[in-house]
Structure formats: C-alpha cells, structure tokens
Amino acid sequence: MKNLQGKRKIALLLVAVMAFCSFTGFTYFNGLGTAYYEAENEIFENVQFGELITAHSVNGIERAYYVNGNTSNGEIIPIVYNGEVRGTYTLASMIKYAEQQGYKVIAGINGDVFDTGSGVTKGMTMHQGNIVTSGYAPDRVVAFNEQGNASVVPVTLSYTLSGTVGYMKPIIPESIPEGEQENTENVTAPDTDSETDIEQDVKEEFEYVTEDFTRNIDFFNVPFGAANGLHLFNRHYSTSTKTSGQNVEVLIETSDTQLQVNKTIKGIVKSVSPSTSNTVLSDNTLVLSTVAGSASYNTLSSLAIGSEVEISVNDTASGALSDAKECIGIYYSIVENGKNVTAGTNLNPRTALGIKSDGSVMLFEVDGRKASVSKGVNLYDLGNTMISLGCQYAVNLDGGGSSVIYAREPGKDSTATLKSSPSQSSERKVANAILFVYKGSGLNAVENLNLYPNLTLLMPGASAQISAFASNDKYEKVSLNKSVSYSVDSKYGAINSDGLFTASENAEGRARITGNAAGAQGYTDVEITKDINIMPSTTKIITDPGKQSDINITATVGTAGVSIPVKSKDSLFEWSCDSNIGTIDKEGLFTAASETSAQTGNIYVSYGNKKATIAVQVGANIIVFDDTKDYWAKQFIGVLAGLKIIDGMGDNLFAPYDSLTRAQFVAMLAKMTDDFGKTAVNDAGFTDVPEYEWYYTYVNWAATNGIVSGMGEGKFAPDAQITREQMAVMLCNYAASIGLSLPQDTEGVNFTDYASISSWSLDYVMTSVGAGILNGFDTGDFMPQGTAKRGEAAKVIYKLCEIKGMIK
C-alpha cells in the first residue's frame, strides 16, 4: 500500500523554495502577492494540483490554480484536443470526448487564442504527429516530442504542392527553307469575297501540353482571408471547405490525408472546379482552393485531371518540429531562460503553460473579472508568477473569458472537473486544449486514502468536517468500505470517528490530521488562527418592534479587499447592544425593543481586538412621496427613501412610472453598500462618463468591483434606459462582489419568451428570478429587453436588502 504521509508537505516546501516568506508568515509570490490560502495535493504519480488565494498589492484578491506534472516519465501523456478546426467546444466536452477515445484525463486547460468567427487558432496545432491546422498567424508553439519532453519552438514549416498542369498551346508552323519556296509570280490571287475562306486560311491549330510545377501552399485548414493565398483543406477542417464566392477548388483523392512534418502525400486529381465553392471533405480527399484573381488561380485551374500531385511539409529552419507529436500555438511568450520578457498591463483572467528546469510542465490559470473572487493579472505579473513557481519558460495562452482549468482530485472525482471560476459564470467554448491523460485503468483496490478539504482555515474553538475518500494505484475513485481512524496532536484539538475536528480554544498554528483505513494512510492540514477579520451578515438592520433578527458572523483572513473565509461559530464572539433598541444573546439573536416609538442604536460584535458595529433602527422611517400614496410599491419606495438608498426627483415626487437609467440603478446599488465611498475607485476609462457628472463615482465604483463592464467601444451609456436583463446581470455581479449567496428556487419557472433572453444574460436572469428578486409578468413572459421603471426597481432593491439582512 502506498503511504501518502508527507506528499503535500514536500510539495509545499518546494513551492516555498521558489518564493519567499513575507513578514506575516505567509508565502509571497512575486506577481500574485501574499498567499493567505495555499494548498497542494498529489492527484497522480508525480502530478500535483494546487490552489492559491492571494492579496495583490494593487489588484486585491487573486485566485489561481495549477497542475504540475512530469510529462517525460511515461506515466502521463500530454495531448492536444483535435476536434474539427471550425468547431468550438467547452473543455468539459473535450474531456468527455477524450475519455470516449480510451484516455483517462487527469487535468486540462484551454489552449491557443482563436478567431471567434471561425474557431480557427492563431498558431499551428498538431496531434499525434498530424498537423491539424497551420494556424492563421503561426509564430511559436509548445511542442511535445515522443518522450513527452516540452519545449517552446518557432514554427518554420513550408507546405509545398507539386503537380502537373495541362493547357492548349498554339502550334507554330515550321518555316519553309528558302530554296524550296514555290514561284508565285504569275499565280492568280484567290477570290477573297468569301469570309469563310479567310477564316479557314488564318485558323490556328492547338495541341494539349503538360508541364510540371512546384509552388507554396499558404494556409492549411484556415478559411479565406485578405491574403488571397492558396489554401489546402482536409477532414480535420470540417465537413466542407465552407468557402463562398468565385473560387477554383481541386478535389484530390488519396489514401492518406494526414499532413506531417518531413512527409509527402501523393494523390490523384479527381476534379477541377472553377467558379465553385464549399466542396465536401471526406476521409480520403483533400481540397485545394483559392479565390479568383489570386496568384495561384490559373495554376489550380490548369491542373490535369487524373494527374498525380505531391503535397509536402518540411521544417525549413530549426528542425525542432521534426520529432514533435503534440503542438499548440501560443499567444505571447512571457518567460525565457528564467527572465520575464513581457510588459503587458491589462488585467484579465489568464491561462499559461510553464516548463521548469527539471522538465516538468505546469498548467496555470488565474481567475479574473470577479471582484469578490479574483481580479485577474497583467502579463508582466503573470510572467513573474510563473518564475515564482519555478518556470524557466512560460507562455500565455488564450485568456479572458476562455480561461478554465480542470483537474481530477483522487477519490473525490470520477473524472476531471472544473476547479476555476469562469469570468462569465459558465464555460466559454474554445478551439482547443491541453490535456494530461493516461491509458488503461487501475486495480479495484484501495491504494490511497484521500482526506478533504486539502486545507481548512478555522478559529480556535471552531469545528471543521473532514471527509475521507479512497483511490487506487491510478488515483481513480474506488469504494471505501472500511471505517477511518483519525488522529491529531491533542494540543491543536480533537477529531471524532466521523471526522469532525474541533480546535482547542487556545490553539494556534497548522495541525496535521491523519487518517488510516484499509491499510492506506492519508492526511490533510488545518490552519488555526486568531488573526481574523469580522464580517457580520449585515451592517444595518431596520425592523419592527418585538421582531427577532439572527445575525451571523463570517470570520475571514486577508487584507482590504481580500476576504478568505475561516471556519467559526457565532458563540465565539462577544455580543452586546444599546439597551434602548432591545437585547441580543451569545449566539447573535437580536430581539427588538417593544416600544412603538422609533429607536436607533447599535449592535456590537468583537473578538480580541477586532470589532464590528451594526446600525439598528427599530420602527421604519418611511418617506411618502406625493405620487406614490396610491402606488403598489409605496412601502418599498418609502423604506428605501428613509434609508437614503433611493432619492426622489424633486418637489416631493418619485416618478415611479418613469424609466430608470443605467446610472440611476448603479447609484442605488452603491448606496446600499456599506463601504461605498470608503475605498478608492479607479477611473474605468468610459468616454461617456466625465468626471463632472453626478454619476462618475457610482459608475467607476461599479466597474472597479466587477458589477458593470460597459456597452463596448469604451462607453457605459449612463443615460440609456436599463433593460430588465441588464438589471439581472448587475444584480448578480453585485451579489458576487460582496460575497452574497443568492437563494435559488427556479422550480416551475418557464417564461413564454425564454428564447428571447440574450445568451449573455440567461444565467443571470434565471439566478435573479430564482432568488425572488426579479419576476415575470402575469402574461407569462419576462420581457428581457423591456425597460425597468423606477417603481419596479425599488422593489428589486428592497428584495435584495432583505436577502442581505438589512430589512426585516
């Protein structure tokens, strides 16, 4: 049986060598910042999966994941997904396809940047030695050879076509020797009245001739572009060439359609079709194609039917691709010989691949565009991060909304699952991916005991549930039919037979929990800390006399803008309140005073030297506008106006039937946020949000916190009427930015205009509806593109305040 004792610890020590410890005692990664959460787990032989949550000095919270594996020892196989070039796929579907082909997938990340209109990658792609596409702008690739060794190499391939053209050539009459010419002095001229006779006299004769030629092929499995080049297609591309307009397309029949470096394919020209397009592709055909008027149009048009052609691929310079088996294109090179070679400054989610000095390969992803999850990094910080993690070479792959990473955690996952948090909430379809796989299956026997979570943060006196799973010799999930015996150093706490660990009230530091079952051993760590921040479930309560409010505390570690949850319980905190507003018990249950007159005061929460205050109003201060006295949402409007979350339009009017602008809705969200105005916001660069406008701070606050991203072309459209689906997106992004979990109940939700909800807003709309914040209409539709009214928005904000616990 394999003993896992020490494997996580060894990996962490290796990482510590590549970074250095800050004065706080946490590991510091140049490029990401101080890591407040750092966990690593072995998920296959010589393959580690890690997670980092850090505080970047400028960006704030960053969340990153990596898989590090030795691809050259034969245990794991790196492969590049090879679906149709014109298709795009989620990484989940690529993993499923790979498993259907007999592979077992350990991990994977999205690959090369691609043209979103066609799905074609920028760089050259190769799978199992077969070139899938030349790419539309190939530069360098990450290449894996037969042994799995990785390198970053330039693409210096030439694609050539050799064949035979045939055409009709005029026959030039042979000249008559001077001595043999006839005497024509007394010959009568023929009758020239007949046009037919004249034509017969001058009619040229032709003969069919053939010539051999060789010329370059400009693109392989790439759609037409501005270059008007010569294109070659095979079945990797799609079911047809997908060309349009006036072209010439040549169908070649061959028993081998796979292009490989230093290989020549021979085929027979079956048809030459001028003025045609969209020729069908099959497993035994290739198609040459070019547009009318191009430099190769006449050559293709003249190819002799039935003649043989040869198509060759050669590495013309470096020769580095001669033994490549898998290749994927890169976006940017960011680390070369251990040096950062990039200077990009835009913050984005990122995907990268690194190569270490020992030859191991790191797949890396950092989330972004989510204020409460991860801001993302620029290319320069990404390069420094990869160096901190020990990479000598590193490349940036397709990032932004495409960034995802999958990994199979042993015992817990049957197959590789999504570990990162895509910036658009759901996975984007991409062109290709890099997968770590292996062949075959392990034994049906327990080899490893796997304890989860990989790392738990908790307060002294708090409890954490540890779960045990089993895996076999290939780290595949197997049943664990034996009870687990847990142990931990008693100075840190105790753990029962069900895996519930409770930290001692005075404990502090990292404790190792060990589990034994079925002859296997595993472990996990818990970090016990008193250095926590206090985050109440609400910082403002409006309640009726005699009502109860249960206040919950989330303990966190981190700096401003970086909140990493720590296991806690409400009874660990000290509770008190001003006597005029009511009473509060040791669990945080507040009972409002029964006096009918309005009362204001505070609830106080503390732990050590950390304190938090919750403002309380018993009895609502309701403002009544002249035009809302008979309006259906007057209660919502009146309470929110009393809280100064919404404002009237002057002359004691609210204008509930007026449409709401995008800037007005953002202002409502800002005013219900506790720390609005307390932290600096960055100018988002919207050209239509000048500094002198009233909404400048609100809009830039929303952009800084990932609530809005604008309408494109650098504009926000502050005065545009907000649509209901835009409102749903902002609501969900706001909840995510403050770490608010929205309740969900979408059972029976089925709008008649479901199909008209924009794809970019669908998840947000359903989440908002499931939380009870937005609703459909009595007609059964949602009206996603309909504009929201000011009165309707008041109800939406009120419901959100209820979920936050601000209003009882």
FIZA-965005 format. One record per residue (C-alpha): x, z, y; residue in one letter. Coordinates in pm, whole numbers, plus 50000, padded with zeros to 5 digits. Each point is the difference from the previous one (the first is absolute). Layout:
BEGIN
XZYA
...
REM end
This chain:
BEGIN
500005000050000M
501224991750349K
500665029050234N
498964992450357L
501485031950143Q
502054991350307G
499094963350039K
498085004250324R
502625023650136K
502884976549924I
498194971750179A
499385021650305L
503665009850016L
500984963449989L
497734992950293V
501485029550186A
503434984349968V
498714969150179M
498425019550283A
500845033350155F
498165032350060C
498635007950343S
500175035050147F
496445006749878T
501164997849638G
498104967649935F
501754967449912T
500524976150290Y
499834962449943F
501494978250269N
497204975850083G
497105021649879L
500815034550135G
499675034749849T
498275000349660A
497475028349974Y
498824987149663Y
502494985349753E
499134995249634A
501484978449725E
499054994949638N
501494979949713E
497394974749893I
502104980649746F
503505001649862E
502264997850310N
497044992650229V
498905024550269Q
496915000650220F
500225019350326G
497805009250293E
501145010750349L
497995013550292I
502155002550308T
499925007350372A
501534971650199H
501305011650337S
498104972350182V
497334986549767N
498765032749854G
498795000949640I
501414975349749E
499044997549633R
502224980149766A
500274992849628Y
502764985549787Y
500784990049644V
503664999349903N
501014984049671G
502954986549807N
498984964149930T
503274990649830S
499905022849695N
497374980049813G
497415027750004E
497954985850287I
499514963650091I
499524988550361P
497534971450028I
498454980650285V
496274993649966Y
499354962849959N
496344991950060G
498924967350161E
501954993750318V
496824992850196R
498385032349883G
500235035150140T
499485031349794Y
499905037550029T
502895018249840L
497455016849774A
498934966149861S
503644989349954M
500695031449798I
496914993849789K
501094964149933Y
503535011149906A
498605025149752E
497804972649851Q
503204980049944Q
501445028249788G
502025018650263Y
499675036950081K
500305005250374V
501895030450129I
499954992050371A
499634972350255G
499954991050369I
498684970450196N
502494972250055G
500904971950237D
498334992050332V
497594971049965F
497874975750194D
496545015950007T
498284966250021G
501524985649683S
501455029849813G
503404983049980V
503045022450038T
502734996050259K
502775003049743G
500814985149662M
498325016149700T
501234999049641M
498625014949679H
501754998549661Q
502414974350140G
497184976850111N
499764992550371I
496455007550110V
500364987150357T
502854990250228S
498305019450280G
499164985250337Y
503105014650174A
502415013249733P
502965020150118D
501145027449761R
498525015149688V
500355030849788V
501164985649670A
500075017049659F
502124984649726N
499455001349623E
501515035149984Q
497755012850280G
502795002650258N
498674995750353A
501644983150297S
499004985350336V
501124963650010V
499454969450222P
497774971949878V
502114968449988T
497954978749761L
499584962550021S
497074982349836Y
500594963049928T
497914971349872L
501554970149824S
497984970349886G
499264963250022T
498034981850267V
498534965549946G
498944974350258Y
499454962550053M
503044983150153K
499954964750152P
501904973749802I
502544983050221I
500444963149892P
503494989849897E
501734977050252S
500674963349882I
503634989249995P
500774975450283E
500924971149771G
496795002049804E
497574997950294Q
497584970049991E
500134971450258N
496905004050214T
500714974850277E
497224975049909N
497595024249839V
496554999850158T
498875034250124A
497195014949800P
496495003550137D
499885033750180T
496305000850068D
499335021049692S
500385038150075E
500015006349627T
502994977849949D
501845018150281I
499295034249846E
501154988049663Q
503204987250150D
500835033550171V
498655024249732K
502605026549900E
500645010249646E
500565036849901F
501515018249708E
499475036349885Y
503235020150024V
500905036549934T
502615022950155E
501185034749917D
499935026950270F
500725037150055T
498565021250280R
499365036450082N
496745018149932I
499285021650304D
497495025149863F
498875011949661F
496525014949968N
499585002750376V
497074984650191P
500474972950261F
501335011150337G
501454984450314A
503184988149825A
498324970049830N
502325005149706G
499924990749635L
498105025949797H
499995006949627L
497255019349822F
499475014349653N
497305021549843R
501535031950149H
498654987950333Y
496294997249920S
497554978149810T
500654971650245S
502334990950286T
497355010450256K
501184972550234T
497734980850234S
500214969050217G
501984968349933Q
502875006549762N
501704984349705V
499995020849682E
501944991649686V
498935014549666L
502895006849760I
499455008549637E
502595022349835T
500295024449713S
501795025250224D
498705007650349T
502085031450064Q
502704996750267L
503155020349938Q
503375002250171V
502544974649864N
497364982949793K
498624964550001T
496444990849904I
499174964949881K
496564984750023G
498074967450005I
498154986950305V
496364996949888K
498404990450330S
500814993050365V
497045006250229S
500384990450366P
497395013250243S
499005028149769T
500075038149993S
499225031249796N
501334987449668T
499215021949697V
502935019949856L
500345007749629S
502505016949769D
501724966949920N
500004983050339T
501905001450326L
498834984450325V
502164986150279L
498244997550334S
500684991150362T
498004990450305V
499634964650129A
502774990850241G
502545024549860S
503574990149914A
499205001049629S
496604982750010Y
501284965049918N
502255013049722T
497155018449828L
497644970850049S
502504977249827S
500695021249693L
499724978749693A
497185010249769I
501355006849654G
503505006250129S
501945032049940E
500735024850277V
502365029550003E
499475031850202I
503005023150033S
500665033950156V
503565009950084N
501645029550171D
502074981150255T
502095028150149A
500215035649874S
499014994849640G
498515034650015A
496644988149870L
501384982649694S
499365029949774D
496985014450185A
496905008349796K
497785016550262E
500104993750376C
497885010750293I
500404990250364G
500745024750277I
498705004250354Y
503085015850159Y
503325013149878S
500315035550135I
503035015349822V
503194982049900E
503055017649854N
498495033450094G
499564990150367K
496774996550194N
499774963650115V
496614999350168T
498565011150334A
496244995149970G
497935025250200T
496344994049905N
498305027849801L
498334987749682N
499385009649640P
503034987049812R
501044988949653T
503674997249912A
502314994649704L
503415015949984G
503034996449772I
502295030149950K
503695000549924S
499285009249637D
497834968849966G
496685018349989S
497114984950195V
497695018950234M
496454989050081L
498995016750327F
496775002050201E
499085018950314V
496385002550112D
499004992750358G
497304993950260R
498235032349902K
500545027950249A
499355028949761S
501724983849699V
503014980450125S
500924981050315K
502344974649839G
503604992250097V
501934972750173N
502574978549822L
502955019450137Y
498625033049868D
499154983049672L
503614989149964G
501275035150072N
497525014349751T
501234977049724M
503595010050079I
498975036949987S
498574993449655L
503334985749883G
499454962450029C
502934976650065Q
497724970150048Y
496364999850103A
497434974150104V
496675002250174N
497144984149808L
496484992650120D
498775030350193G
497065009450218G
496674999849820G
501654985449691S
502125031049930S
499135017149671V
501875017249718I
498795007449647Y
501505023349740A
499035013749660R
500435037649992E
500605010849639P
497225017449817G
497624997450293K
499714962250044D
499164975049727S
501324972150219T
501694997150338A
497695011550280T
499994997650377L
502065027850159K
500174988850364S
497274998550262S
499394963850115P
499574997250375S
496684981949962Q
498675026349754S
499874974849717S
502654977349850E
500684966750164R
500454969849776K
503604987750006V
502034971249858A
502315017149752N
501565033049897A
502955015949824I
499125019549686L
502075023049781F
498804994549643V
500965004149638Y
498884985649668K
498515017949704G
498365034149962S
501245034749931G
499215023049710L
496745019149981N
501755033450030A
500675025150277V
503504995450134E
499665012150360N
497925027150164L
499084990350355N
498835026150251L
498144991050319Y
499965000950299P
503654990050030N
500375025350282L
497535025150147T
500285017450336L
498205033550026L
499875032350193M
500895034149855P
496905013349827G
498464965349957A
499324982649668S
500704965249868A
498734982849686Q
502684984549778I
498884973449753S
501874988949687A
500024965449846F
501964984649714A
501864967349963S
501934983149720N
503514985649978D
498974971450234K
498385024350244Y
496584986949899E
497005022850011K
499215017649669V
497655028349906S
501135035850037L
498225020049733N
502115031050031K
499635028550249S
502685002850265V
502125030950048S
500945004350368Y
502715021650152S
501355007450347V
502415025150153D
497845030550070S
501505005350345K
498114968850112Y
496675007849834G
498134995849676A
498374971349809I
497245004249743N
499374980649679S
497774975150184D
502794990550239G
498735018950307L
502995012150198F
499605027650259T
502895007050232A
501035035850071S
498985012150345E
503625004750109N
501494970149817A
501794971750179E
502114971049878G
499854973649726R
498815011449658A
500274979849680R
497095000649760I
500864990549642T
497564988849732G
500524997349624N
497704983049748A
500324979749682A
503785004350001G
500354984250346A
500845016250330Q
499184990750355G
500055015750341Y
498854997850358T
500935017950322D
497985020050250V
501265006950351E
498765033250141I
500195002350377T
498875023550275K
501004975850274D
496624983450033I
497764986550272N
496325010150026I
497364972650020M
496385012950013P
497264977149869S
498674999850358T
501225011950337T
496595001350167K
496695012949870I
496524997150153I
497465019449800T
496605016550030D
499655038150012P
500195016149654G
501394968849830K
503075001449770Q
503024977050010S
502614999249722D
503374992350155I
502784987149779N
503714999550072I
502424972949897T
503605011749994A
502604973250068T
503724995150042V
501564975450238G
500484994350370T
497634986650265A
498144970349858G
501225007049646V
497675021649792S
500705003649629I
497435022149822P
501115032749843V
497875017849739K
498365030350155S
496845021349998K
498005013250293D
500485036649907S
503754997050064L
499334997150374F
498985026750252E
496554993850153W
498375014850313S
497604989650275C
498645011250336D
497275025349932S
497394983750225N
499834968549790I
499575016149656G
502095010949701T
502424983649755I
501115011749654D
503394997649825K
499044966449841E
499254983650335G
496185002049980L
498715003150357F
496545014250079T
498774992550352A
498515027850211A
496235001750001S
499625002450378E
497844972450141T
502074995650314S
502934975949982A
503325016449911Q
503514985950006T
503215013349851G
502714993349742N
500865004449635I
503675008849937Y
502014991049688V
503615010349935S
502725000349734Y
503255016450098G
500844986750343N
497774969149963K
496625001250174K
496964978050058A
496955004350221T
496514985949941I
497664997650299A
496425011349925V
496774994750186Q
496955018249866V
496954981950134G
500494964150113A
500464989350361N
497664970249987I
499934975550289I
496794980350054V
500264966550174F
497014985550185D
499864969549771D
500415018749667T
497115025150023K
497924979149761D
502854982249825Y
500315004849622W
503685010850022A
499655023650300K
501265029949793Q
503174981549897F
500614987950355I
499295033950159G
502345019649771V
502864974950031L
499614998950377A
500165038150006G
503284997349806L
501264973950250K
500504975149716I
497684974850162I
499174993850364D
497024987050190G
499974968850213M
499265017750329G
496825012650172D
499315021749691N
499454968849788L
501514993049658F
498754964049944A
499425004349624P
498834964049952Y
503074984450162D
502624984249777S
503185020049946L
503404985350080T
503055002849780R
501765021450261A
497025023850032Q
499915006449626F
503755006649987V
499565025050284A
497315018549799M
502385003149702L
502795012550226A
497825026750162K
499035014949665M
503675003449903T
501635033750049D
503494988450092D
498994970550221F
502085001250316G
502505024449850K
502344974249850T
501574969250155A
498574965949920V
501844967149997N
498924969350192D
498684977249726A
500704969350213G
496414987450031F
500014975150285T
496385007950093D
500495037950020V
501765005450334P
501295034450092E
497595004050293Y
496834997449785E
498135031749896W
500314991149633Y
503794994349997Y
500875033949846T
497114999349753Y
500804965349862V
503725006749969N
499305033749834W
497864981849743A
502684973649942A
502755026449968T
497975017949733N
499134968849800G
496315000550093I
499994965550164V
502294969949976S
498444976150250G
498264966549982M
503084978049964G
502204981750250E
500945033350158G
496475008450116K
497705029749939F
496814987250171A
499095034150150P
496824987950171D
498714980449702A
496935014349828Q
501015017949683I
498464986949679T
498775022649726R
502734988949759E
502705005550263Q
498595035050050M
500265006349623A
503694990250000V
500795023050293M
498085028949843L
501904997949672C
503354995650173N
499235030250221Y
499175021349696A
503254989349834A
502015007550315S
498895036750001I
500075004049622G
496215002949974L
498534992049660S
496634982850032L
497365009349739P
498744970849795Q
496604991649855D
499354962749980T
497565001349709E
497174975750059G
501614984350309V
499224962849995N
499624982750334F
498124967050012T
502754985850224D
502865013749791Y
501564965349975A
500264997750380S
502205030950029I
503504987850087S
502555004349721S
502365019150232W
497315025950073S
498165002649667L
501845030549865D
499675017850334Y
496284992550029V
499285013149651M
502135031150062T
498175007450327S
496634994849834V
501025021349702G
500925028250240A
496594998250166G
501534991250338I
498604964750016L
496734988149849N
498144967949945G
496714990550158F
496455002649868D
500114962649936T
502665006149732G
502874983850188D
503095014450165F
500544974550279M
503815001949992P
500474976750298Q
497245016850198G
501035019950306T
499685037850005A
497975017550271K
501155030950189R
497265021449848G
500834988249647E
503685007950060A
499075035650102A
498455005749659K
503104985449830V
502345023250191I
497705029949937Y
500064993649624K
503784997650011L
500135033250187C
497905015549723E
502424987749734I
502885014250203K
498215033650010G
499705000050380M
496225001849998I
497965022049769K
REM end
